[in-house]
Structure formats: C-alpha cells, structure tokens
C-alpha cells in the first residue's frame, strides 16, 4: 500500500511541476517574439552572451536555420523557455561553461 501512495505523490509532484512550467512558459512567451537573438537568449537562460557560443559549439543549443559562421544567430523563444525550465539541462550547461 505505501508504494501506491508514493507513486501517487510522485504523480502529483510531476503534474504540479508541469503546470508551473506551463504557466511560466505561457507568461514569458506573451512578451517575446517567436525568434530571439543571442543577447535575449542568454538573458532568458541566465547566462552571458559569450556562453551561447560555447553551448552552440557543444551542441547544447542550436540556432534557427543554418546560419553562416559570421551571421547573426536567432533562436526559437519557445525552445529557450523550455530549456530555462529544465533543471537537468541547466545543471549540465553550468558545468559545461564552467
């Protein structure tokens, strides 16, 4: 019987976590355009703009389209919001950029 209660509690926490993430994403998305530049992406993720280059080089963040190396980079706002609410991704990212 306790196993069922623990599983039910985990489900409640997961559901509540999903609701909070959805609420944050919808609130932030209302103020952002569909594509955002490096500075806005960095600010949304709590990083420095120079960190975005490192994340692109390691494959943890990909720009929209297939921009030339010297072209401005644009990112999907919804993806940046999703990453900003993903604690595992943030933890790995912080370790990556040191």
Buried (B, 14 or more C-beta within 10 A) or exposed (E): EEEEEEEEEEEEEEEEEEEEBEEEBEEBBEEBEEBBBBEBBBEBBEBEEEBBBBBBEEEBBEBEEEEEEEEEBBBBBBBBBEBBBEEEBBEEBEEEBE
